[in-house]
């Protein structure tokens, strides 16, 4: 550890990372398009919800900016002198900011794309290959899975783990463990959200969509 790195250094890096992570990109893009992302689709402020509920163009825009939030958080942390395992601190805090943005009453999204950005800042080459494969999977499965960005992230991280442990990667194993742990935390966070809001994702009963059938069932038809 660099002797010039102090608790205040970590505190500043964390503050910057949280501020960047908390920028409500998806919510803002949705509002500019006349949609509140917390009231449609998955009810989360993320690129996937914008992709589905606004447009693909806007979804790509949100993806790029959310990715940039994470990448910038790591870039700023590096400028402060943090390196290696130390970068897991701003990574974690950036995700926390994305989950609980004070600009949207502490609501947010999964943070998958933001994690991709922070990971790119930590281990660029290995993460680039992993992201390319994960993004391809997410795009192909967009209409087949309930949450393709999450599963794309899982596939990408599986590739990342395989590449990172190669002897030529020069990546600290603790960084791999840390990023993997954060990825798992994101998955659990998403699962918890879906469990707490099952009504958002309930498949409509055909009876609910047919007023006449409801009348018949009530004995009124």
C-alpha positions in Angstrom: 0.0 0.0 0.0 1.2 3.5 -0.9 2.3 5.2 2.4 0.7 8.4 1.1 -2.7 6.7 1.1 -4.7 7.6 4.2 -8.2 7.0 5.5 -9.1 10.4 4.1 -8.0 9.3 0.7 -10.4 6.3 0.8 -13.1 8.6 2.1 -12.7 11.1 -0.8 -12.5 8.3 -3.4 -15.7 6.8 -1.8 -17.5 10.1 -1.8 -16.7 10.7 -5.5 -17.7 7.1 -6.4 -21.0 7.4 -4.6 -21.8 10.7 -6.2 -21.1 9.3 -9.7 -23.0 6.1 -9.0 -26.0 8.1 -7.7 -26.4 10.1 -10.9 -29.9 9.0 -12.0 -29.2 8.5 -15.7 -32.0 6.1 -16.5 -34.6 8.1 -14.5 -33.6 11.3 -16.2 -33.7 9.8 -19.7 -37.1 8.3 -18.9 -38.5 11.6 -17.6 -37.2 13.5 -20.7 -39.2 10.9 -22.7 -42.3 11.3 -20.6 -41.9 8.0 -18.6 -41.2 7.4 -15.0 -39.0 4.2 -15.0 -40.2 3.4 -11.4 -43.7 3.0 -12.7 -43.2 0.9 -15.8 -41.5 -2.4 -16.7 -39.2 -3.7 -14.0 -39.7 -0.5 -12.0 -35.9 -0.1 -11.8 -33.7 2.7 -13.1 -31.5 0.8 -15.5 -30.6 0.5 -19.2 -32.7 -2.6 -19.7 -35.9 -0.9 -18.5 -35.2 2.1 -20.7 -34.4 -0.2 -23.7 -37.8 -1.9 -23.3 -40.0 1.0 -22.2 -38.5 4.0 -24.1 -36.3 2.9 -27.0 -33.2 1.0 -27.9 -31.4 4.2 -28.8 -32.1 5.6 -25.3 -31.2 2.2 -23.8 -27.8 2.3 -25.5 -27.3 5.9 -24.2 -28.0 4.9 -20.6 -25.7 1.9 -20.9 -22.8 4.1 -22.1 -23.3 6.7 -19.4 -23.8 4.2 -16.6 -20.7 2.4 -17.8 -18.9 5.7 -17.8 -20.0 6.4 -14.2 -18.2 3.3 -13.0 -15.1 3.9 -15.2 -14.8 7.5 -14.1 -15.1 6.5 -10.4 -12.0 4.2 -10.8 -10.1 6.7 -12.9 -10.6 9.3 -10.1 -9.6 6.8 -7.4 -6.4 6.0 -9.4 -5.7 9.7 -9.5 -5.9 9.8 -5.8 -3.3 7.0 -5.6 -5.5 3.9 -5.1 -4.5 0.7 -6.9 -5.2 -3.0 -7.0 -7.4 -4.3 -4.2 -7.9 -0.7 -2.9 -10.0 0.0 -5.9 -12.7 -2.4 -4.6 -13.7 0.4 -2.2 -14.8 2.9 -4.8 -16.3 0.1 -6.9 -18.5 -1.0 -4.0 -19.6 2.5 -3.1 -20.4 3.4 -6.7 -22.8 0.4 -6.9 -24.3 1.5 -3.6 -24.9 4.9 -5.0 -26.6 3.4 -8.1 -28.8 1.3 -5.9 -29.8 4.1 -3.5 -29.6 7.4 -5.3 -30.6 10.3 -3.1 -31.9 12.1 -6.2 -34.6 9.5 -6.6 -35.6 8.9 -3.0 -33.0 6.2 -2.6 -34.3 4.0 -5.5 -32.2 2.8 -8.4 -31.2 -0.1 -10.6 -29.2 -3.3 -10.4 -25.9 -1.7 -11.1 -24.6 -4.3 -13.5 -23.5 -1.8 -16.1 -21.8 0.5 -13.5 -19.9 -2.6 -12.2 -18.8 -3.3 -15.8 -17.4 0.2 -15.9 -15.5 0.0 -12.6 -14.2 -3.5 -13.6 -12.9 -2.0 -16.9 -11.0 0.6 -15.0 -9.4 -2.1 -12.8 -8.5 -4.8 -15.4 -9.1 -3.3 -18.9 -8.1 -6.1 -21.3 -9.5 -9.1 -19.5 -12.7 -7.2 -18.7 -13.1 -6.0 -22.3 -13.2 -9.6 -23.6 -15.5 -10.7 -20.9 -17.9 -7.7 -21.5 -18.0 -8.3 -25.2 -19.1 -11.9 -24.6 -21.6 -10.9 -21.9 -23.0 -8.1 -24.0 -23.5 -10.4 -26.9 -25.4 -12.9 -24.7 -27.5 -10.1 -23.2 -28.5 -8.8 -26.6 -29.3 -12.2 -28.0 -31.4 -13.1 -24.9 -33.0 -9.7 -24.5 -36.6 -10.9 -25.3 -36.2 -14.4 -23.9 -35.1 -13.5 -20.3 -36.8 -11.4 -17.6 -33.6 -9.6 -16.8 -31.0 -10.1 -19.7 -28.5 -7.5 -18.4 -28.2 -9.4 -15.1 -27.6 -12.7 -16.9 -25.3 -11.1 -19.4 -23.3 -9.9 -16.4 -23.2 -13.4 -15.0 -21.9 -14.9 -18.2 -19.4 -12.1 -18.6 -18.0 -12.7 -15.1 -17.7 -16.4 -15.7 -15.5 -15.6 -18.6 -13.7 -13.0 -16.5 -12.9 -15.5 -13.8 -11.5 -17.9 -16.3 -9.2 -15.4 -18.0 -8.2 -13.6 -14.8 -6.7 -16.7 -13.2 -4.4 -17.4 -16.2 -0.8 -16.9 -15.2 -0.4 -14.2 -17.9 -3.2 -11.9 -16.6 -1.1 -10.3 -13.8 -4.4 -9.6 -11.9 -4.3 -9.9 -8.1 -6.5 -12.9 -7.1 -8.0 -10.8 -4.3 -9.3 -8.4 -7.0 -11.0 -11.3 -8.8 -12.5 -12.5 -5.5 -13.7 -9.0 -4.7 -15.3 -8.2 -8.0 -16.9 -11.6 -8.1 -18.3 -11.0 -4.6 -19.7 -7.7 -5.7 -21.3 -9.4 -8.8 -22.9 -11.9 -6.5 -24.2 -9.1 -4.3 -25.8 -7.4 -7.3 -27.5 -10.7 -8.3 -28.8 -11.2 -4.7 -30.0 -7.5 -4.7 -31.9 -8.1 -7.9 -33.4 -11.3 -6.6 -34.5 -9.6 -3.4 -36.1 -6.8 -5.4 -38.0 -9.2 -7.6 -39.2 -11.2 -4.5 -40.4 -8.0 -2.8 -42.3 -6.8 -5.8 -43.8 -10.0 -7.3 -46.8 -8.0 -8.4 -44.7 -6.1 -10.9 -43.8 -9.3 -12.7 -47.0 -11.3 -12.4 -48.2 -12.9 -15.6 -51.7 -11.5 -16.2 -54.5 -14.1 -15.8 -56.4 -14.4 -19.1 -59.6 -13.9 -17.0 -58.3 -10.5 -16.0 -58.0 -9.4 -19.6 -61.5 -10.5 -20.6 -64.2 -8.5 -18.8 -66.9 -10.8 -20.1 -65.3 -13.8 -18.6 -65.2 -12.1 -15.2 -68.9 -11.4 -15.5 -69.6 -15.0 -16.3 -67.5 -16.2 -13.4 -69.5 -13.8 -11.1 -72.7 -15.4 -12.3 -73.7 -12.1 -14.0 -73.5 -13.2 -17.6 
